[in-house]
Amino acid sequence: MKLLFYLIFVITLTSCNNNDYKISPSFVVKNKGSLKNIMLKGDVSAKANLKDLEKKEHIYALGTLENLKGEILILDSKVFNTYVDGSNLIFDDTYNTNASLLVYANVESWLSYRLIKEITTYQDLEYLVEEIARQNGIDITKPFPFLIEGKLKSFDWHVINWKDGDEEHSHKRHINSGLHGTLENQEVLLLGFYSNSHHTIFTHHTTNMHIHVKTKDNLLAGHLDDLTIDSKSESYLTLKIPYNE
């Protein structure tokens, strides 16, 4: 039986107070650089300058810093980039850097769903994101951003710190190059980009999602590698997809 039949949705609109809404394809997801060139060609050079986004409003972006020296996360034009210094995680809240991989979109407002129960894994979440987007008029053949807010049972994360000159790329080596770990029972905000047509461009070949995570206490931001959700918890997750009148 499909997962969707087990879900209970409580719908709230973040941008209006009535149920007469529609999704408009006014947002456009853009990307610079590609995982394929990083993994196969070892091309970690700059493909975008974040300064180009600095004066734009309502920007949501994720990616990797130039030379794979950290992670990019921008939420509503506020920067939460992170990099590794020794054994320490350092935040950089400026646009004064370049990206070797970047995915971004302008989203002025969001449609929110409370997800009550019966999703527990990363794969469950991927299926749910696709189904809700489809039901709300988003063309899932094109990439779109989404947000997740709430408490996760656990999640795996990393902040890359690639060694200069190392040309042997793999996802595991990327994770182990910098700081990484698992956190439990954390309130988080996730920014993701969904696409079923950008494998090896900005999603890995095994998933349609690329997600970065920030903890609510602002002590951690980085790449999300996996997650588990406690379906029996009284708390809930909120999924947000783009909304435009």
N, C-alpha and C positions, 0 to 999 in steps of 0.2 A: 504494500500500500504506500502511496506516495507520502512523503514527509509533510506535504502541504496540508493534508487532511488532519494532521495532528496539531496544527498551529492555531492559536487564538490571537487575533489581531485586535488591538485597540488603536484606532486611527486618530491621530491628531495632526492638524495642519499648523505648521509653524508660521505661515505667512498670511493666513486669513482665518476667518471665523465661521465659514460655511462649507458645505460639502460639494458645492458646485465648482469643481476644479478640473483642470486638465494639465497634462504634461506637455510642455513645448520643447522642441529640440533646439532651444536657443543657446544652450551651453555647447561648447566644442572642446573635446579633449585633444591636447597636442602633446607630442613627445619628441624628445631629442636623444640621439644615441640609441644603442640597442644592446641587449644582453648577448645576442649572437656574436656581435663584433668584439665584445668584451671577452666572452668565453672561448671563442674559436681563434680570434686574431690577437687577443691580448691588448686591444685598443682601449686604454683607460684615459685617454686624453680628454680635454674639455670639449663638450659639444654644445654647451649653453652657458650664458652668463646670467646669474640670478638677478643682477642689476636691471635686466630687461623687464623683470616682473615687479620691481620695487614700488612703482607708482600706480600699479593696477589694484583695483579693489576686489575683495572677495575671491582671492586666489587660493586654491587648494592644490598642493603639489607634493610629490615625493620623488625620491631618486637617490643617487649616490654622488658624493662630492668628487671633484677632479682627482684622478689617480687612485680612486677608490679609498680615499682617506676619511671616510665618514659617511653619515646618512643625512638625507634631506627630508625635512617635514615642514610644510607651510600650511597653516590652518587659518582660513579667513584673513589671509595676508600677514599673519603673525608667524615669525620664523622660530622653529625649534630644531635647528640643525645640531647634530652631535658628532664629535670625533673623539679619538682616543689619545690620551697623553700618559704614557707609562701604563699604570693600572687604573687610571682615572677616566671617567666619562666627562667630557667637557661640552657645555652648551654654547652655541653661537647663535645669537638672535639677530644677526645682520644679513644683508643681501650681498655682502662683500666676498663672494666666492663663485666658483664655476662648478658645473656639473658634468660628469661623464655619462650620466643617464638621468633623464628628467621626464616626468609625466605631470601634466597640470591642466587645470580648467578653472574658469570663472563660474561660480555658482552663487547667486544672490540669495536664494532661499531654498528651503528643503521641506519635503514631505516626510513626516515621521510615523513610524510604526513601532508599537511596543510588542516585543516578542516574548510571550509568556512562558512557553515550555516546549519540550520535545525537539530541541536542537542541541547537540552535544559536541559535534566535531567541526573541524575546518570544512570538510566536504559537505556537511549539512548546511553550513552557513553559505557556501558557494551556491548550492541549489536554491536556497531561500532568496538570496539576493537576486538571482536571475528571475525567479518566479514573480516576485513582487514588482520588479522593474517591468517585466513583460505585461503584467496585469494593469499597470498604470501608464501604458502607452509609450514606454521608452523602447527605442529600437535596439534590441540586444545584439544585433549584428554590428553595432558600432560601440566603441568604448564609452563608459560612463563612470563617474565617481560615486562613492557612497561613504557614509559615516556610520560607525557603530559606537554607542555609548553604553556603559554599564559595567558590571563586575564579571570578570572571567574567573573560572575555577583555576585555570593555569594558562600560561602562555610561554612559548619559547621565543627568544629575541636575540638579535646580534647587532653590533655596530662594527662595520668593516674597517680594517686598518691594514690595507694591502702593502706588502713589502715591495719596495721599488725594485724593478727588474725581474720580478717573479712572473714567469709566463705560463705557469701550469695552473690554469684556472679550473675550478669546480665549485659547486655550491657549498660543499662541505669545507673546502679550503677557505672560501670567503668567510664562512661563519667562524672558523677557528683562527682567522688572521687577527681578529680584534677581540673586543669584549663580547661575551655571550652568556646566556644563562636561562633559567626558568624561574618565573615568579608565580605565586599563588594568591588567589583571593584579592585581586587588585582591581580598583576602579580605573577604567581606561577610556581613552578615546582612540578609535581606529579610523584611519583614512585609507580607503582602498580604491583601486581602479579595476573595474571588471571589463574583460574583453575576451571573446572566444575566437578572435582573429589576430591576436598580437602575441602568440606564443613565440618565445625566444626574442621578442622585441622588447616588451616591458613586463611580460609574465613568463614564468618558466613553463616548459613544455607539459608539465603535469597538472597545471592549474590555470584557471581563467582569471585569477585574482592576484594582484600585487598589493600588499597591505603594509603600512607602517603603523606603529603604536606609540602612544604617549600615555604615561600614567597620570592620573588626576593630580597627584602631588607634585608633578613636574620634575621628578627625580630621574626619570628615564624616558628616552625617546629613541626609537631605532626601527629596524626591520623586523616584522613579525614572521616567524618561521612556522609556528603551529599554535593551536589553541585547543582548550577543552572548556565546555560550558556545563554548568551544573543545572540540569533540567529540573531538578527537584527543589532548587532554591526558590525562596519567596521573592527574591529580587528578579529583575528582568533586564533584558537588553533592549535598546532602542536602535532601530535601523532607520537611516535617513537616506532618501534618494532625491535627486534634483527636482525642484518644483518651480515652475514659472507660469505666470498668468499670460 
